[in-house]
């Protein structure tokens, strides 16, 4: 008995974007200058990594297209990227995510 009325209610809730979401989407366009500043910050962080990693002996990494994340080959130093990331945090105070979080088979080298 209630299936059809509930179905209509569900359709109206999922088909139409809620008003609050529409207002938030419009407001996002007003923050373009702030977003460009954040984007420039990401570009600078990426530049620092691309220039700095080879100086630290990490010369093999995949092309960096995004913010400031790099998939760097650490196999010259270790076969355990998790231990490498832990030691890097402890000794250099630099946080890194071990490649094994992204690739359980080959990620130990990244």
C-alpha positions as CSV (number, residue, x, y, z in Angstrom):
1,X,0.0,0.0,0.0
2,X,2.8,2.4,0.8
3,X,5.3,1.2,-1.8
4,X,4.2,3.7,-4.5
5,X,4.0,6.8,-2.3
6,X,7.4,6.0,-0.8
7,X,8.8,5.3,-4.3
8,X,7.6,8.8,-5.4
9,X,9.1,10.4,-2.4
10,X,12.5,8.7,-3.0
11,X,12.5,9.7,-6.6
12,X,11.9,13.3,-5.7
13,X,14.7,13.2,-3.2
14,X,17.3,11.6,-5.4
15,X,16.4,13.1,-8.8
16,X,16.5,16.8,-7.7
17,X,19.7,18.2,-6.2
18,X,18.8,19.7,-2.7
19,X,18.6,23.5,-2.6
20,X,21.4,23.7,-0.1
21,X,23.8,21.8,-2.5
22,X,22.8,24.2,-5.3
23,X,23.6,27.2,-3.2
24,X,26.9,25.7,-2.1
25,X,27.8,25.0,-5.7
26,X,27.1,28.6,-6.7
27,X,29.2,29.9,-3.8
28,X,32.1,27.7,-4.9
29,X,32.5,29.8,-8.1
30,X,33.0,32.9,-6.0
31,X,36.2,31.5,-4.4
32,X,38.1,31.2,-7.7
33,X,40.9,33.5,-6.5
34,X,41.4,31.5,-3.3
35,X,41.4,28.3,-5.3
36,X,44.0,29.7,-7.7
37,X,46.2,30.6,-4.7
38,X,45.9,27.0,-3.4
39,X,46.7,25.7,-6.9
40,X,49.9,27.8,-7.0
41,X,50.9,26.4,-3.6
42,X,50.5,22.9,-4.9
43,X,52.6,23.7,-8.0
44,X,55.3,25.1,-5.8
45,X,55.3,22.0,-3.5
46,X,55.5,19.8,-6.6
47,X,58.5,21.9,-7.9
48,X,60.3,21.5,-4.6
49,X,59.8,17.7,-4.7
50,X,60.8,17.3,-8.3
51,X,64.0,19.4,-7.7
52,X,64.7,18.1,-4.2
53,X,64.2,14.4,-4.4
54,X,67.2,13.8,-6.9
55,X,69.4,15.7,-4.4
56,X,68.3,13.2,-1.8
57,X,69.2,10.3,-4.1
58,X,65.6,9.5,-5.2
59,X,66.0,9.9,-9.0
60,X,63.4,7.5,-10.2
61,X,59.8,8.6,-9.9
62,X,56.7,8.7,-12.1
63,X,55.7,11.9,-13.8
64,X,54.0,14.3,-11.4
65,X,50.7,15.6,-12.8
66,X,48.8,16.4,-9.7
67,X,49.3,18.4,-6.5
68,X,52.5,17.4,-4.9
69,X,52.3,13.6,-4.8
70,X,55.0,11.5,-6.3
71,X,55.4,7.8,-6.7
72,X,59.1,7.5,-6.1
73,X,61.2,4.3,-6.5
74,X,63.1,3.6,-3.2
75,X,64.5,0.2,-4.3
76,X,68.1,1.5,-4.3
77,X,67.7,2.0,-0.5
78,X,65.3,-0.6,0.7
79,X,62.9,-3.4,-0.2
80,X,60.5,-2.3,2.5
81,X,58.8,1.0,1.7
82,X,56.8,0.9,5.0
83,X,60.0,0.8,7.0
84,X,61.6,3.5,4.8
85,X,58.6,5.8,5.3
86,X,58.7,5.2,9.1
87,X,62.4,6.0,9.2
88,X,62.0,9.1,7.0
89,X,59.4,10.4,9.4
90,X,61.5,9.6,12.5
91,X,64.8,11.0,11.2
92,X,63.9,13.7,8.6
93,X,60.4,14.6,10.0
94,X,59.0,14.1,6.5
95,X,55.8,12.2,6.1
96,X,55.3,9.7,3.3
97,X,52.9,7.0,2.4
98,X,54.5,3.7,1.6
99,X,53.8,2.4,-1.9
100,X,52.5,-0.9,-0.5
101,X,49.4,1.1,0.5
102,X,48.7,1.6,-3.3
103,X,50.2,-1.6,-4.7
104,X,50.5,-4.6,-2.4
105,X,52.6,-6.6,-4.9
106,X,55.2,-4.1,-6.2
107,X,54.6,-1.2,-3.8
108,X,57.4,-2.3,-1.4
109,X,59.8,-0.6,-3.9
110,X,57.9,2.7,-3.9
